[in-house]
Amino acid sequence: MLEVRNLKTYFYTTKGVVKAVDGVSFKLNKGEVLGIAGESGCGKSTTAYSLIRLVPPPGKIVDGELVFEGRDILKLSEEDFRKQIRWKKISMVFQGAMNALNPVYTIGDQIAEVLMLHKHMTKEEAMKEVYKLLEMVGIDPKRAKSYPHELSGGMKQRVVIAMALALRPPLVIADEPTTALDVVVQAQIMNLLKRLQREHRMSIILITHDLSLIAEMAEKVVIMYAGKIVEYGTAEQIFLNPQHPYTRGLLASIPRLTGDIHKLEFIPGVPPDLSNPPPGCRFAPRCKFKFEPCDKEEPPVIEVEPGHYVSCWLHAKK
Amino acid sequence: MPNIYVPKPDSDTVVYVRDLRTWFPVRRSFIDVVRRRPPLYVHAVDGVSFDIKEGETFGLAGESGCGKTTTGKTILRLVDPVGGIIAYRPRERLLKEWEAIGYHPKFIDEYKSVDISKIPSKYLKPLRKEMQMIFQDPYGSLNPRFTVYKILEEPLVIHGIGETKEERYDLIVRVLEQVKLTPPEEFLNRYPHMLSGGQRQRVGIARALLLQPRFIVADEPTSMLDVSIRAEILELMMELKERYNLTYVFITHDLALARYICDRIAIMYLGRIVEMGNTRRVLENPLHPYTKALISAIPEPDPRYRKILRELPIKGEVPSPINIPPGCRFRPRCVTYDKTTEIQRYCETDEPPLMEVEKDHYVSCWLYGTPEEVRELVKK
């Protein structure tokens, strides 16, 4: 359904060009959940913004193709993209969106606005749809008359999800949909996403720094580091048989609630400055397996098993 | 019949807290005052008791708004409690300094603990050297206009440590080495914005360490950092603890993390401790319905349970800490309450105390004892 090919999104700042997303490619099938994981500044949110062409200035998509349902949506004019794709086909739950709800409109009005603008519904028709949407995300339809401040964090997040689903798009991008929520509410929101995904056979791109949340939902996983994909595969491949030193380091640094208490590992150092990335592999300065070619040449992408890709010299040698 | 938890100090106890209450008054409008409406309070900490042994890492865990941070701040007297006692066993150094400024503390037990909740604020300064805090947000807790050197010099100047500039410089260089910001000279003249998150948190730790404290409250010290560097900071904290024989209160919302760090843990809900004990025992065999719900909500990085809806044995949302529900404060959200008719009458009327259900594992729930038993115990 969606194929991203060699996507490059750069930010042209006064201090130089920041290569936030630098040659990202992946595929997503219909009804599938793809998780994109990585630490802050790895380019995962910028990838998401690129997919719905909302990269904030001074950022620009400089190269690549976004093939959605058979055509390159990067070639569409802004007007056509807005009318045909954004929200109708691909919508997004923005990070922290629950705090961006307009405080002076009721949540019903805010959801209805989407329907009135895109589907040219009257207010009455739209409100009928709003009640259905609220029920779908587990909010009593009577709450449509509530203002955002009258709702808890979890309920506001549900409202934001209802907005993303208003036009029943086949693909929803969820950017950190549960940050700033407590663990119980987080589990409730994840349950909601799982249920909606199953009932509507939606595709979801789930973007988060929390690998545990990705394990909860995603069939396919992309691990990003410093603007590039370092590893890509099915959830089983990534979680049970990680190949890239970065993925392994990340997984070993997560404290677990069950099992033996091993020593928590960490990855020394900090991610590189993306306006001046190191030559060769971008992870090399922090990698404990670094050897000769790593800081000279960029590692090739190797298919270590069917559908499991790793960008690392350790595997290229074999 | 279960025992009721009462903090009992022994020769290893550094801090114990009994029935601590910290309430914040709610702003009243003019009309409220004129109509003589009673003042309202946010019951942030509402009857908390625990004890901490020397060299221990004691975890305070719970969701946002449960009062864990306020508890930590109250122990340090950064916020004043409205009731209860905070007992601290001072070192010789502190006793001498108190004497020098003319304060003669009253000891409240045979181990020479002092109730620091009642010390007049003018005598608190020497105490600050003993008890320090590491803050959650390394981006917000360092003055952006100060260099690292100035940030670290400030506590030395305030407490009159290091007579000369050179002496202070040496102390600062040494503490930077201790937190592994090496070479120190490279960091001295940097401003916080020139440091990474992990480095900033190291400066925060260095600042707490400079005054050679004995007791440190660490308020979610790694929650703002990326996962891959969290373990590094935690390892540093544990290393420093061993080397300087520190005692930590570790505040966190991450129970999995607590399992690696804390020796004992207290789970808080709406200003009270609902369960307390050995960390592994509490997390591997949770007894309070709230702890069970919390644990069932934590995701694990394991794809085998993909897309399976999680069963969450909890309902509704956290009520306002202004109007605390009568009886057990967890009752409105408790699924066990709905199912267990024989204890419902207790839950509705009586607040359960912390009862010892197994050795060193305390639970505040009427599933494990009746009010009649408790009253009898209290009489004794």
Interface residues (C-beta under 8 A of the other chain):
Chain A: E39 S40 S152 G154 D182 V183 V184 Q186 A187 Q188 M190 N191 K194 R195 Q197 R198 H209 D210 L211 S212 L213 I214 A215 E216 M217 A218 E219 A235 E236 I238 F239 L240 G249 L250 L251 S253 I254 P255 R256 L257 T258 I261 L264 E265 F266 I267 P268 V270
Chain B: E63 S64 S196 G198 D226 V227 S228 I229 R230 A231 E232 L234 E235 H253 D254 L255 A256 L257 R259 Y260 L283 E284 A293 L294 I295 S296 A297 I298 P299 E300 P301 D302 P303 Y305 R306 K307 I308 L309 R310 L312 I314 E317
